[in-house]
Amino acid sequence: MIIKTVQFVKSAVKPSQYPEYDFPEIAFAGRSNVGKSSLINTLIQRKDMVKTSSKPGCTQLINFFMINEILSFVDLPGYGYAKVSKKIRAQWQPMVELYLSHRQNLLGLILLIDIRRDPQKEEFDMMDWLETHDIPYLVILTKSDKLSKTNQQKRLLSICTRLGREKNGVILFSTKTKQGRDTVLEEIENLMGIYNE
């Protein structure tokens, strides 16, 4: 998949604010500070289309981006960041659940996990929910450049074991080296092919 055009569409907090179009959507979800915004910027090859921050918990809205005028990327608020107020965290979960359960356009989800961290309850809950609702998803291990090649493979095996997934069902990704970028875009293209059949 070659990304030629990218356009920020809008931000939303509830269904009435979602864009009114019929384009398929790929959502991106993960723990705060997992590198979600950076990953999307790497996929679309734009440095600051999606706002990034070293301070976790900055994405507090659902952000929609139009890709090639045929597909939308949806950046969901991160979860699990303790320093964000309980009030804000209490607003995020229903916002994300509402989007996932009601958005007819949702084609699939990309679940990001920091390669240096073990999957937690939130990741397992998300996977269970997606499987229950028959929504395809990819698991991506971000920040792979933080580890040596040997340790990348050790962590990959360990996380795959915990998740009950094959090694080829999880993608190593680095925004720094662009490791995994082409593979992720291929998987999105495969989903698009299924959608267009």
C-alpha positions in Angstrom: 0.0 0.0 0.0 1.4 3.4 -1.0 0.1 6.3 0.9 -0.1 9.3 -1.4 -2.5 11.7 0.4 -3.3 12.2 4.1 -5.8 14.7 5.5 -6.9 15.3 9.1 -10.7 15.1 9.1 -11.9 15.9 12.6 -11.8 15.0 16.3 -14.8 13.5 18.1 -15.9 12.3 21.5 -19.3 10.8 20.7 -21.1 9.2 17.7 -23.0 12.3 16.6 -19.6 13.9 16.0 -18.1 11.1 13.9 -17.4 11.9 10.2 -20.4 11.0 8.0 -18.8 8.9 5.3 -18.8 5.3 4.2 -15.0 4.8 4.0 -13.6 1.8 6.0 -11.7 2.6 9.1 -8.6 1.2 10.8 -8.4 2.1 14.5 -5.2 2.3 16.5 -5.4 1.4 20.2 -2.8 0.9 23.0 -1.6 2.0 26.4 -0.6 5.6 26.8 2.9 6.4 25.7 3.1 3.1 23.6 4.0 5.2 20.5 0.6 5.2 18.8 0.8 8.7 17.2 4.4 8.1 16.2 3.5 4.8 14.5 0.7 6.5 12.5 3.1 9.3 11.5 5.6 6.6 10.4 2.9 4.8 8.3 1.8 8.0 6.6 5.4 9.4 6.3 4.5 12.7 7.9 6.4 14.0 10.9 3.7 15.8 12.7 0.3 15.1 11.1 -0.6 13.2 14.3 0.5 15.2 17.4 3.0 13.3 19.5 4.2 14.1 23.0 6.6 12.8 25.5 3.9 13.3 28.1 1.6 10.2 28.2 -2.2 10.7 28.0 -2.2 13.5 25.4 -4.6 12.0 22.9 -7.9 12.6 24.7 -10.2 12.6 21.6 -10.9 10.2 18.8 -9.0 11.6 15.8 -9.9 10.7 12.2 -7.5 10.9 9.2 -8.4 10.3 5.6 -5.9 8.2 3.7 -5.7 8.2 -0.1 -9.4 9.3 -0.1 -10.4 5.6 0.3 -9.6 4.7 3.9 -9.6 6.4 7.4 -7.1 5.9 10.2 -8.6 6.5 13.6 -6.4 7.4 16.6 -8.0 6.3 19.8 -7.1 7.7 23.2 -4.5 5.7 25.1 -5.4 3.8 28.2 -3.8 2.8 31.5 -2.0 6.1 32.4 -2.3 6.6 36.1 -1.3 10.2 36.3 -4.3 11.4 34.2 -7.1 12.3 36.5 -9.7 9.7 37.3 -12.4 11.9 35.8 -10.6 12.0 32.4 -9.9 8.3 32.5 -13.5 7.6 33.3 -14.5 9.5 30.1 -12.0 7.7 27.9 -13.2 4.1 28.3 -16.9 4.7 27.4 -15.7 6.9 24.5 -13.6 4.2 23.0 -16.1 1.4 23.8 -18.8 3.4 22.1 -16.7 3.9 19.0 -15.7 0.2 18.8 -19.2 -1.1 19.4 -21.2 1.3 17.2 -19.0 2.3 14.3 -20.2 0.3 11.2 -17.2 1.5 9.2 -14.7 -0.2 11.5 -12.7 -2.6 9.3 -10.1 -3.7 11.9 -8.0 -2.6 14.8 -4.2 -2.3 15.4 -3.3 -3.1 19.0 0.0 -1.6 20.1 2.1 -3.1 22.9 5.5 -1.8 24.1 8.0 -4.6 23.4 9.6 -4.0 26.8 6.3 -4.5 28.7 4.3 -7.6 29.3 0.6 -7.5 28.1 -1.7 -6.5 30.9 -5.4 -7.0 31.7 -6.4 -4.1 29.3 -4.7 -5.8 26.3 -6.4 -9.1 27.1 -9.7 -7.4 27.6 -9.4 -5.6 24.3 -8.5 -8.8 22.4 -11.4 -10.7 24.0 -13.8 -7.9 23.1 -12.5 -7.8 19.5 -12.7 -11.6 19.1 -16.2 -11.7 20.6 -17.3 -9.0 18.0 -15.5 -10.7 15.1 -13.3 -7.6 14.5 -10.0 -8.5 12.9 -6.9 -7.0 14.7 -3.2 -6.9 14.4 -0.8 -6.9 17.4 2.3 -4.7 17.0 5.2 -4.5 19.4 6.5 -1.0 19.3 9.9 0.5 20.2 11.7 -2.6 18.9 14.8 -0.4 18.3 15.2 -0.1 22.1 16.3 -3.7 22.2 19.1 -5.7 20.5 18.0 -8.1 17.7 18.5 -11.1 20.1 16.4 -9.5 22.8 13.7 -8.5 20.3 13.3 -12.2 19.4 13.2 -13.2 23.1 10.5 -10.6 23.9 8.6 -11.5 20.8 8.5 -15.2 21.8 7.6 -14.3 25.4 4.7 -12.0 24.4 3.4 -14.4 21.8 3.3 -17.1 24.4 1.4 -14.9 26.8 -1.0 -13.8 24.1 -1.4 -17.3 22.6 -0.4 -16.1 19.2 2.0 -17.4 16.6 5.2 -15.4 16.0 4.0 -14.5 12.5 0.9 -13.0 14.0 2.8 -10.3 15.8 4.7 -7.5 14.1 7.9 -5.8 15.4 7.8 -2.1 14.8 10.2 0.9 15.2 9.4 4.4 14.2 13.1 5.1 14.3 14.3 2.4 11.9 10.9 1.9 10.2 11.1 -1.8 10.9 7.7 -3.3 10.3 6.2 -0.4 8.4 5.8 -2.2 5.1 4.4 -5.3 6.8 1.7 -3.2 8.6 0.7 -1.5 5.4 0.5 -4.9 3.6 -1.8 -6.2 6.3 -4.0 -3.1 6.0 -4.1 -3.6 2.3 -5.1 -7.3 2.8 -8.0 -6.1 5.0 -9.0 -3.6 2.3 -9.0 -6.4 -0.2 -11.4 -8.5 1.9 -13.6 -5.4 2.4 -13.8 -4.7 -1.3 -14.6 -8.3 -2.3 
